[in-house]
Amino acid sequence: MVSYKRLSPEEVQFSNAAASEEPPAQDMVEVKDPEETERPLLPRRPSCSATTALISLGSLLLLICGVWLLGTIFWLHAPSNNVPHRAPPPRVSPEKGGGDGGRALPEPQACGVVPEAWRFDCYPERGVVVTRELCEARNCCFIPASSSSSSSSSTAPGRNGVPWCFYPPGFPSYSLVSVNSTELGQTGTLVKAVKTYYPEDILTLQLEVLYETDHRLRVRITDPSESRFEVPITVPNATEKASSPAYSVELSNEPFGIIVKRTSSGAVLLNTTVAPLFYCDQFLQLSSSLSSQYVYGLGEHRSSFLHDVHWNTLTMWARDAPPTELTNLYGAHPFYLAMEEGGTGTAHGFFLLNSNAMDVALQPGPAITWRTIGGILDFYVFLGPDPASVIGQYLEVVGYPSMPVYWALGYHLCRWGYGGSNGTWDVVKNMRNYGIPQDVQWNDIDYMDRSLDFTFDPAAFPTLPDMVKDLHSHGQRYVMILDPGISSVQPEGGYWPYDEGLRKGVFIKHTDGSTLIGKVWPGLTAFPDFSDHVTHEWWYDNLKRFHDKVPFDGLWIDMNEPSNFVDGSTVGCPDSKLENPPYTPGILGGLLRAKTLCASAVQKTSSHYNMHSLYGLLEAKASACALKRMLGKRAFVISRSTFPSQGRYSGHWLGDNRSHWKDMYTSIAGMLTFNLLGVPLVGADICGFSEQTEEELCVRWTQLGAFYPFTRNHNAIDQRPQDPPAFSPLARSAMKQSLLLRYSLFPLLYTLFHRAHTHGHTVARPLLFEFPKDVRTYGIDRQFLWGKSLMVTPVLDPGVDYVVGYFPQGLWYDYYTGDSIRSKGEELRLKAPLDHINLHLREGAVIPTQRPNTTLFVSSGQPLHLVSSLSEDGSARGELFWDDGESIDTFETDQYAHIVFTVVKNTMTSEVLHDHVEASYITVETASFYGVKAEPTRVTVNSQDAAFTYIANQVLTVTDLGLNLSQNFTISWI
């Protein structure tokens, strides 16, 4: 039986064994004794008397059958040494029965030959001890896993194991009874003759197969007789069929299934014939084989970057829960990236456009099962062929991320519990006194008057408006928190947000039309319905009124899963099928309403049952639109809850982590995953949010955090201060140097965000994206890249002065010194004293850096220093995107500069591809070239002799250039 014991974070050991080149031991199917694997599915009948001869004959026949069965199992299902399990052949449908009662129990022989890795769970309900009787009531196979098989496939306590109750071959599914060609692909009709064990089967379905682009396939399965909820986000509508698709589609008629193959290799990317299709009103299930065990994405969960496919179920339903393993967290992202077998570096992606509560079950076949409790089956397959292309194709559907305002990329400082505006102000002044970079100061909920949105505490924060003006006068910015819960118990006429919201009808309601009341920080609260445009106007009005008092610059929207301190509402929730669906995914708390709103609650677009996981996305959209309208500049919004297309409106922080070394490590996987999901402006609370931090941990975390795309130090009330000035001089100096290093790399980081905004690239990037043919990179989540070329290897363990990092094959340079490393694809031990984070440049890059200062307002005007890491043939290339840093849509309106730098044959060339006045304010002061093999005798800049230095590690530096960035130039050496 499956075990669901909850583990504490300390009990969970991450493993990237799946990334090794040899198949893991768990993938091997162990041949069982027939007595174990062939237990009868029907109740035993009393034995009849027989002669000894008949008994002997029967025993002999049984022995012969057993030997034959063992040989058959071994021949069919034993994997090779190099290839993981492949999907079994399509299931053969049984003879059609006349209804639910017409199904016979599966034959024991049919059950016994199903390999454990390919057993699809027929009884996935949590908290149920599945007996033979329960299983056979669903006409499924029941084979309890032996202790040996259990230990091989379900090694970690609390993990799902091999299902004891699973679908037999031929379990009733849909049939494809007609198919027709259309302008965009195909349509078909699916029919099912036998009802399932879940209520309200939809027996006739409409199939649409849409060849949208050469690298994007869309499949929709809908109810032709009645419209169902569909996710209200904008996706592209294809107008013509792909002319040269990189995929082929095969439709299986009986049972119905879709098989998608890559035309260039024949690799099977999707095969839904491996298990039955379910399409009931509140239970939709689709299974498929996976092309390999290398699966990424499927947020938001705390795990390693590479997901474990060994009986690992990931639940999606937005939930206020601190990052914990095996738990549904703040956001829901039903998208995965998969690397394909064979070492070719090819990848594809899959996206299920569905917002209902769901389980995503991974198993070692490898295979995947999607179980959702509403909506439709509307999914995309992205053909890549490389992992970066897959992400770009996914973001073409859900939307590219917005271009951040420049100061969003600076250092942010926050805590819950400054004690007041003067206490907050003192921290800002200390940062300035020590010359530590800081662009943004934040306040948590304690700035509010009695935790009421759009207020500030007149007693503890009387100088808040003055502090914000002071920040602005120093080129700094202010961000404050807002929660969606609006107090509903203030005296009538005494709290405009609630009074006006009630008048405009913006709050989520019960089914009887009354306002749903929950409980959050201010006490009893109502919840705005951000699916209603009227609510967006009300939200803007409230923000504008408060901005007139406190001129904030950005918003931190928290508690927007939405979180509720009571289950559902203060008066409970109705007993309905929305509150108590026939199947509830494995959500924390066991109920859809656990610590959130009633699933039956009414919103403008649909029920909360359908809209719940969209709440954070829609609040972010309302917030970003309001800020743009108010300020006339790019909006800065950081949201806790997220959904696909979130990056268009906000960034994300990884939630209420703890001051533990393990939390620092897992933040890298979270950061990389959200870059895959189209939310590149992401980071974790540096030094940890809850519990007391340590000086060493905080130093190491600040070094790592300097390379989060979004970098913020934040901690909880009643914890010791953890801002840099709170530590010893040595620690403070190490933190300062890390932040200055980040600020010096701002031109590179800003350019990477431009690429994310315009092409869907990642900013923080897993190594496998740049080295997809190197299988050793597939499981790496202790290192990462900025863009293509800058590799970060942080220290993630206490008490060490070294770190081990993997260097893919090629030429690498120490970022600080230019010392070269020629790697064959190997791990290297690197020195890492407490004041140092290891950075290495990949060959062939030119990166723009800048003289740093304490704010990006000042830094962004400083001269540039170009660093070139030459390849073996002496070439390199890089680019710079530059604009005013805050105007909306500068790229779309041609208000930007774009400069490309190339190095070929001892000459660097700067080419201005697109000019703008902003570039004329910047000069190029110095240029360094790593890997110049011989000392030059002469260096010229625009054909004029120039001073230079050359040191023995093959680094050439040219100084005092004074070159205008908006004009082409050359630097040559001989």
N, C-alpha and C positions, 0 to 999 in steps of 0.2 A: 504494500500500500504506500501511496505517496505520503511523504512527511513534509509538514510545513512549519516546523519549529522556527521561530524568529531568532536570528543570531544578532548578537551585539557586534558592532564594527570590529572589535578586537578579535572576535572568534573567526572572522572571515579571512581566509588567506587567498589573495589573488594569484592566479596562475596564468601565464602565457604559454603554457605547454602546447596549446593549439598552434602556436606560431612556429614550432619546430619543424624541421624538414621531414622528419619521420612521423607517420600517423601515431597519435597517442594510443596508449594501451587500451583506453576506454573504448576505442573504435572497434576493437576486435570482438567478433561475435563468438561467444564460447558455446561449443556444442554441448547440449545438455543430455543427460540420461533420459530416455523416452519416458521412464516412469515419472520424471519430474515435469517434463514439458507437455505431456499428453494427458493430463488429468481430464476426465470426462466433464463436459459442460452440462450434462443432464444428471438428475439425481440417480444414484446407484439403485439398481433393481435387485431384489433378493436373488441369490444364486440358486440354480436348479441342480439337482443331483445328476451325476453323469458317471460313466465308467472311467476307470483309470486310463484306458487307451484313448478315449476322447479327450481327456484332460491333457494327456501328453501331446496328442496331435495339435490341440489348440495352443499349447505352450510353444511347440515348434513353429507353428505359423506365426505366433506373436513374435518370436525371436527373429524370424526371417524378416517380418515387416519392420521390426525395430532396427535391424541392421541396414535395411534398405532406406529407412527414413533418416537414419544418422548420415548415411552416405549422401543422400539427397540434400540434406541441410548443409552439410559441409561443402558439397560441390556448388550449390546455389549461392551460398551466403558468406563463405569465408573470404575475407578481403585479401587482395594481393599485398605485397610488401610495400608498394609505392602508391597505391591508389585507394582513397577512402571509399566507403560504401557508396554505391550508386543507387538511384531510385529503382525499386522493383518495377516490373512491367505494369502497364495500366491494369487496373482491377477489371475483372469480368463481372458484369452485372448478373444477378441471379434471375431466375424466372420471375416475372412480375406477379406479385401477389395482388389480392383483391382489396387490400387495405391494411390498416395497422396490425390487425390480428392475423394477416396472411403470411407473416414472416416466420420462417423456421429458425431454430437455433443453429448456429454455425457448427459444421462438423469439426470434431476435435483435431482431425488431421490437418484441416485447413488452418486452424489457429496455430498449431505447433510449428508450421513452416515459416511463420512471419518472424523475421529477425527482430531481435529486441530493439535495435536502433531504429527500426521502421514501424514500431508499434505506436499508432496514433490514439491518444487518450479518448476513450468513449465515456468516461465519467470524470470530467475535470472539476466538478464542484469541490470547493474547499470545505473542510470540516466534516466530511462524510467518511465513515469507515465503509469502504466499498466491499461488499460481500459478493459471493457467487450469485446469490439470488438477485441482488440489485443489478448486477452486471448483465445477467442473462435476461432480465426483464427488458433490457434495451437491445436484446439479440446480439450481444457482443461477446467476444472471447474473454475468458477469465483464466489467466495463468499467473498465480503468485510467483513473483521473482524469487529465485533461490538466493541464499545468502551470498554465494559467490558472485552471481550476476549482479546482485544489488550493489556489492562493493565495487564492481567494475564500472557501473554506470551511474551510481549515485553516491559518490565517495564522501561528499561533504554533508554533514548533518544539516537538515533544514532545506536542502535542495530537493527539487522534484526528482523522482527516480523513474525507473522503467515502469510504465503503467501496467497494472495487473489486469485492467479492463480495457480492451482495445478493439478497434474495428476489425472484423474478419474480412478476408477477400470477398468481394461481391456484396458488401453492405449496400442497401438501396441508396441511390443518388438520383440526380437529374439525368435526363436524356435530351440530346439535341435533336429535335424533330424537324426543324427546318432551318435553312441558312440562305441568305441572299446577299449579293454584292451591292454595295452602295458607293457613292462618290468618295467616301473617306475610308471605306473598308468593308465590313460585313455586319449584318444583323442576323440574329437567330432567335428561335423560340426554344426555351428549355421547359420540359415537363417532368413532373415527378408523380408517380402513381402510388407510392407508399408514404404515408405520413411518418414523421419522426417522433421521438419521445418528448420534444418540446412543443408547446402549444402554438397554434396559429401559423401552421406551415403555409407558405405561399407556394402553391403547387405549379403555377405557370409563371415563368420569368422571361424578361426581354434581355437579350445579349447584344451589346454593341462593341465591335472591335474597330478601333480608330487608329489608322496609320498616320499619326499626326505629323511627324517629321521623320527623317531618315534614322534618327537616333532616339526617337520617343514613340512608344506605343501606349495607347490608353485603352482600357477595357472597363466597360460599365455593365453591371448586372442589376436590373431594376424590376420593380413590380409594374407590369403594363396596365393593371386595372386600377391602381390607386397610387397617387403620388406619396412619396416618403421624404423625410427630412434629408436635405443635402447641405453640406458645409458651405456657409455663405462667405467664401473668400473668392476673389477674382482669379480665374485661371484662363489661360489662352484658349481661344476657340479656333481650331484649325479650319481652314477654308478649302484645302485641297489635299489629296492623298499623297503621302511620301512617294517620291519617284524612284529612289534607290535605297530602300530600307536596309539597314545593317542587320535586320532580324527576319526570321520567318516565323509564321504562326500556323500551328496545326491544331485543328479542332477534333477532339474525340467525341464521337456520337453517343456511345453506350459503354460505360457511363460518360457523361459529359466531362470534358476537361480541356484545358488550354495548355499547349506546349509551345514555348517560345525558345527559339534557338538563335545563336549568333551565326550569321551566314558565312562568315570568314573561317570559322573553326568548327562549326557544328555543335559547339558547347550548348548544353541545355541550361537555360537561365531560369526557366519557370516550367514546372510540370505539376498541374493541379489534379492529375489523375491518381495521385498517391493515396488520397483519402477522400471520403464523401464530402460533397458540398451541402451545407445547411443554409437555408434561407427562410427563417421564421420571422415573425414580427419583431421578436426581441432576442433572437439568437441567430447570428450570421457567422458561418465558419468556412474558411477557405484554407486549405493546406497546399504546400508545394515542396518539392525537393529544392535543396540549395545546391549551388554549383561547387561550394567548398565550405569549409568550417570557418572561413575568415569573414566575419560579419561585424559591421560597425554601425553606429547611429542609435536608433530606437531610444531616444531620450524621453523623459529625463530620469536617469537612474544613476546611483553611485556604484561604479564597477570599474574594472579595467577598461581601457579603450577598446581592445579586442574582446568582443563578447564570448562568453563560454557557451558552446552549443550543446553541452551535455545536460539535457533535461533542465533547462533554465527558462523559467517563465517570467516575462517582464510585463507588468501591469501598467496601463496608461489611464489615468483619471487624476486631474490636477489636485494636489493635496498639500496642505500646509504641514510638512514634516521635515525635520532637519535631515540632512543627507545621511541616509542609512541604506545598507545593502538590502536587497530583496524587497524593496518598498517603492510604491509609486510616489513620485516626488512632485515638484511644483508645476511641471509642464508635461505636455503630451506631444510626441513627434513620431508618428508611425512611418518612418522612412529608414531604410537601411542601405548601406553600401556594402557590396560583396566583392572580394577579390576572387578571381577564378583560378582553377587548378592549372598546373602545367608550367608555372614559372614564366608565363608570357607577359605578366604585368597587366593583363586585361581585367577590367572591372565593370560592374553594372550596378544599377540601383533599382529600388522598388519603393513606391510611395502609395499607401492606402489613404485616400482622402476621406477620412471618417473621424468624427469628433466624439463619438460615444465611448463609454467605458469599454475597455478591451483588455484582453490578455494576448500576448504574443509569445508563443511557446516555441522554443528552440530545442531540437533534439539531434542526437549524433548521427542521424542517417547519412549526411546532414539534411535536415528538413525544418520547415517553419509552419506554424499554424496560427492564423489570425482568428480570434474569437471576439466579435463585437456585438453589442446588444441593441443596436439600432442603426438607422440610416440605410445606406445602400453600399454595395460593393463597387467602388469606383477607384481603380488603381492604374498606376503608370509603371512602365518598365523603361529605364534609361540605359542606353547601350554604351555610353562612354566613348571610346574603349578604355581610356585611362581613368584613374580615380578622380583626377581634377576635372575632367570633362563631365563625369557623372554628376558632380556637384553643380557645375555650371548648368547642366540640363535640368536638374531638379529646381534650381533657382529661377530658371526661365518660366517654370510653372508657378511657383509660390511667390516669386518676386525677389529681386536683388536687394541687398541691404542698403540702407540710406548712407550717404556720406556724412560722417560725424563732424560736428563743429570742432575746430582745432583743439580747444582746451579740454575736450573730452579725453584726449590722449595724454594729458598730464597726470600728476599725482593727486589723488583724492584722499581726504582725511575725514574720518567720521568716528563717532562713538555714541552709544546710548548711555547718557549719564554724565554729561559735561558739568551739570549742576547749574547751568544758566548761560545767558549770552556772554557774560563777562568771562566765565570759565572757558567758553569756546574761543573767545577772542584772544585770551591769554595763550592758548595753544598755537594759534596762528602767529602771534607775535614771537613766540619762542622759535617757531620754524624759521621765521625771517631772521631772527638774531643769529641763528646757527648757520644761515645760508643754505638751508635744505630746500630743495625745490618743492613747491606746492602750487597747484593751480586752482583747486576747488576745496572749499570747506563745506561740510554737510552737518545737518542735525537730524537726529532720530526723533521719535515721537514725543520726547520730553519737552520739545520747544512749544508744544501746543498748550492751550488753556483747557485743562481737564480732558485732554486727548481728543478735542474736537477739531475736525478738519477746518482749514481756513481761518485759524485763530493762532495767536501766540500768547504765551503766559505773561501777563503784565507784571507779575511779581518776580519770576525767575529770569525772564528774558526781556526786560524792559528796553535794553539797548540793542535788540536784534536789528532794527532798521539801520541804526548807526553802524553796527558791525558790517552789514552788507555793503553800505556805502564805502566803508573803509576798504573792504575787499576789492571793490570795483576801482577805487583810486590806486590800488597797487596791481592792477591787471589781473585780479583773481575773481573767482566766481562763487556763487552760493547755490546749493541744492538742498531742498528739504523733502522730508517724507510726507506722503499722503496715503491713507488707507481708504478703501472704498466705503466702509461702513459709516453711515451718517447718523449721528445721535437723533433718536426719535422722542426723547423725553424732556427736552428743554421747554421752558415756558413758551406758550404760543406767542409768536411775534418776537421771541428773543434769540432765535437762531435761524437766520435767513436761508442757509443751505437746505435745511429740512422743510421749512415753511414753503419756500419756493418750489422745491422738488415735489412736495405733496400737491401743490396747486397745479403743477404741470404734469403730474402723473408719471414721474420718471422712475419710480421705485418698482422693484420686482414684487409680484403679488402672489397670493394664494389663489387657488382655483375658484374661490368664492368672490374674488375681486378685492379682498382686503389686503393691505400692505403687509408683506412678510417681515416680521421682526425677529432679528437674531441678537446676538450679543458679542461685542468685540471690545476693544480697549475703552471706549467712552461709556460702556454699558449697553443698554438696549439700542439697537441700530436698525436702520433700513438700508437696503442695498440698491444702488443705481443700476438701471438696466442699460448697459452700454450698447445693446443691439438696436436701441431706438435713437434716431437722429435728434429727437427732442432732448434726450439726455446729453448729447454732445454739446448742444447749445447751453444747457444749464451748467454743465461742467466748465465750459469756457467762461460763462458769466461769473462763476465762483472764483476761478483762477484770476480773472481780471480784477475783481474786487480786492482779492488778497494781495495781488501784485502791486496795487496802488499803495499798499501799506508797507509791504516788504518786497522789494524788487528782486525776487529770486531769478535764477538763470536756467534752472532745469528741475526736473521732477524725478523723484524716487517713488515708484508706486509699488507698495508692499501689500501683503495680505490679500492678494487678488486672485486666489484660486477659485472662488473667494473663500476666505477662512472665516469660521464661525466658532465661537466658544461653546455653543450648544449644537446638538445634532438636529439639523433641519430648521427649526424655529422654536420660539418660546412656547408655542401652543402645539408643537408636534407637527406631524405630517399625516395626510390622509392615507388610509390603507388602500393602496391602488397598485396596479401592475407597474406603474412607473417607479413607485417606491420599493416594491418588492418584485423585481423581475424574476422570471423563471431561472435565470442564471445570473449570478453576480460575479464579475471578475475578482481577482484576488487583491482588492483594494484594502488599504490600511483601515481598520475599523470594521470591515465586513459589510458595511451598508453604504449605499450611494450617498446618503445624507450625513455620513459621519464627518463631523466638524466642518460642515458646509451647509448649503441650503437644501430645502426639500427638492428632490428630483422632479416633483410634480409642479413646482413653482412656475408661474407664467411670466414669460418675457415677450417682448414685441415680436421677435422672429419665430420663436418656438418655445417649447418647454425647457426648463433648466436641465432636464434629462438629456437633451440634445446639445444644449448650449454651454454646459458647465465648463468644459476645458477650453472654451473660447473666451472666457471672461477676461483673462489677462491681456489677450491680444486686442480685444475691442476697447478695453480701458487705455491701453497704450496708444491705439489709433486716435482715440478722443483726445488724449493728452498731447500727443505730438502735433495734431492739427491745431489745438488751442494755442500751444506755444509758438508755432509758426505765425499764427494769426496775430498774436499779441506782440511778439518781438520782431517779426519780420526777418528772422534769422533761422538757421537750422535748429531743430529741436534736439534737446538732450533729455532722454527718458531712459531710466533703468527700471526694468520690470522683473518681479520675481516669477510670476507665472507666464508661460510662453506657449505658443502654438505655431505651426508652419505659417510663414510669411511675417513672423514677429520682427525679423531684422529690418523690415521696411519702416518700422516705427520706433523701435527701442533696442537697447542692449539688454544684457542680463547679468546678474551676479548669481553665483552658485549656491546662495542660501546660507542658512545659519549653521555654518561649520563649527568645528571645535579646534582648540589650540593643541592639536596633536600632529606629530610627524606624519602619520598616515593620512590625515586630512590634507596636508600639504601635497603629498604624493598624488592622491586621487583628484586633486584639483586640475592636474595636467590632463587627465583623461576627460574631465568635464569640459575644459577649455577646448580641447581638440574636437570633441563631439559637437559642441555648439558651433564651431567653425564649419563642420560638415553640414549642420542644420541651417546654415544661412544667417547665423547670429554671431558675427565675428567680434562685436564689441562685448567681450565677456571676460570675467575674472572672478576670483574667489576673494573672500575677506582675508586680507593679508594679516598674518600672525594669528588668525583664528578669531571667531566671534565669541564663543562661549568658553568658559573655564580660563584659568590663568595661563598666560603664555610664559615662555622662558626666553631669556636673552638670546641664546644661541639659535633657538627655533625662529625667533622673530628676525634675526639677521638673515638667516638662510631663506626665510620666506619673503623677506623684502627683496633679496636678490632675485628669487624666482618671480615674484610679483612685478618687478620692474619689466618683465617680459610678458606679463599678461597683456592682451590688447587693451583691457580696461583694468586699471590698477588703483585699488582702494584699500586702505587700512581701516578696519572697523572692528569694534568690540562691544561687549554687552555691559549693561549696568552692573554696578557692584564689582566689576573686575578692575585690576590695576591698569593704569594708563599704559598704552602700548604705542603711542606716537613716537617717532624717532628721538625727540629730545628727552624722553623719559628714561633712556638707557645710559649705560656707561659711555665715556668718551670714545672708547674703541668701537663699541657697537654702533654708536651714533655716526661715527666717521664711515664705517662700512656701509651703513644704510644710505648715507648721503652720497657716497661714491656710486652706489648702484643706481640711485635716482638720477644723478647727473649723467651717468652712462645712458640711461633711457632717453633723457632729454637730448643728448647729442645725436641719438639715432632717430629723432623725430622726422626728419625728411624721408627716411626710408619707410617708417611706419605709416606716415601720411600717404605716401605713394601706394603702399600695399592696400590701404583702405580704399583708395581710388580704384584699384583693380578689383577689389571685392564689390564695390558699388556698380561698376560698369561691366564686369565680366563674370561675376560670381566666383571669384577666386577666394581661397582661404587666406587668412592673415597669419595666425598661428597654425602651423602646418605639420601634420605627421610626416615622419621620414619616408613612409611608404609611398607618399604622393610623388616624391621626387625620385624614388628608387623602387618602382613597383615590381621590378624583376628580382629584387633581392628579398627573398622570403624572410630573412632574418630581421628585416625592418617591420614586418607585419604586426608584431606584438609589442613594439617599443612605445612605451608611454612614460619613460623617465627622461626623455630628451624630446626636443621638437625644433622646428625651424621657424624663423620669420621669413616668409616668402620662400624663394628658391634656395637661398644661399647662406643665411646666417643661422648656424646651429647653436642651440643653447643646451648646456649640460649642467644642470643645477645639482647641488648637494641636497639629498633628501633624507639623510640619516644623521643621527646625533653623534657627536664625539669623534668625527673623522676629519682629516685634512687632505683627503683625496676623493676622487670620484672615478668610477669606471664608465666610460662612454663607448658607444659603438660608432665606428667611422665607416660608412659605406665606401666601396671601392672608388678610388680617385685621389686627387690632390687636395689637401686641406691646409689652411693657414691659421695659426693662432691670431685671433683678431687684434690682440694688443701689441704683439711683437712682430708678426709677419713670419715667424718660424714655420716651416713647411712640414707636413706629414703626408707621406705617400702610403695609403692604406690599400690592402688587398680585400678589404671587407672584414674588419676585425675590431675586437674590443681593446681599448687602451686605458691604462691607468693614468689619470691626470692629477697633478698637484692642485689642491683646492684649500688654501688657508682660509680662515674665517672672513677675510676681507676680499675674497675673490670668487667670481662666478666665471666658469669657462665658456668662452665664445670662440667659435671657429668659422672661418669663411670658406665656402666651397669654391673651387677653382672656376674661373670664367665669369666673375661678378664684378660690377662696379656699384658701390653703394654710396649714396650721398649722406654725409653726416654734417653736424653743425656744432659750433662752439656753444656749449650749454649755459643756461642761466637758471635763475630760480623760478621763473614762470615761462610758459611757452609764448606769452605775449612778447617777452624780451628775446627769448631764444630764437624765435622764428625769424627775427631780423638779423641774426648774426651771420658771419661769413661761413661758407661751406668748406668742408674738407672732403675730398673724394678719395675713396679707398678702393683700389683695384686688386683683385686676386687673380693673377694670370693663370691660364691653363697651360698645359705642357707646350702648346704651340704659341704661347704668348698672347692669346686673345682674351677679351673680357667684354661684358656688356652690362649696362644698367640704365635706369631712367629716373626721372624726377617729375612728379606732378605738383604744381604749385598754384595756389589761388589766394583769395583774401582770408580763407579759413572759416568763414561763417555765413556767407551769402548762400541762399537757396539755389540749387540747380546750376552751379557755375559751369559744370561740364556740359549740361544740356543747352546752356545759353552761350557757350563759347567764351566764358569769362575765366580763362585759365591759361597757364603755360605748361607745356610738355616738352621736356628736353631729354634726348637720348645720348648716352655716352658709350662710345665703343673704343676698344683698344685692339689694333691689328698692326702687326709688323712694327713694333716699337713706337707706335703713334696713337695717342688718344685724340679722339675727335668728339667735340660737342656739337650736336645738331639740334637747333630749336625747331621742333615740328609744329608747335603752336605757341605763339607769343602772346604775352599779356603784360601790362604795366607792372604787375606784382613781381615779375621776375627781374625787372630792372632795379629793384631795391636790394637785391641780393648779389653778393660777389663770391667768386670762388677764390679762396685764399691759399689753399695748399692742396697737393695731390700726392698720394703715396701709391706705389706700385709694388705689390708683393710677388716675388718670383722672377725678378729681372736677373737673368743668369750670369750676365757679365757686367762689370762696372762700366758705365758709359764714360766716354771722353767729352761728350758735349750734350747739353740739353737745350732745346729751343722751345719758346712759347710764341706761337704765331710768327715763327721764323726769326724771332729775336732770342739771343742767348739769355739763359736764365741760370741762377744759382741753384745748386742741388747738393744733396748728400746721398751717399751710398754706403751701406753697412754690409758686413760679411754674410748675414743671413739672407742676402739677395733682396733687400728692400731699398728702393729708390724713392726719395722724397724731394719734391719741388715746392719751394715756399715763396711767399711774398708775390703771389700771382696777381691779385687785384683784378681778376677777370669779371666782366659783367655777365651775369647768368643769361641775360636775354640776347646775347650775341654769340655766334659760333666761334669756337676756338680750337686750336690744336696744340698738343704738347708732344714733342718728339725727342728721342734720344738715339745716339749712335755710339 
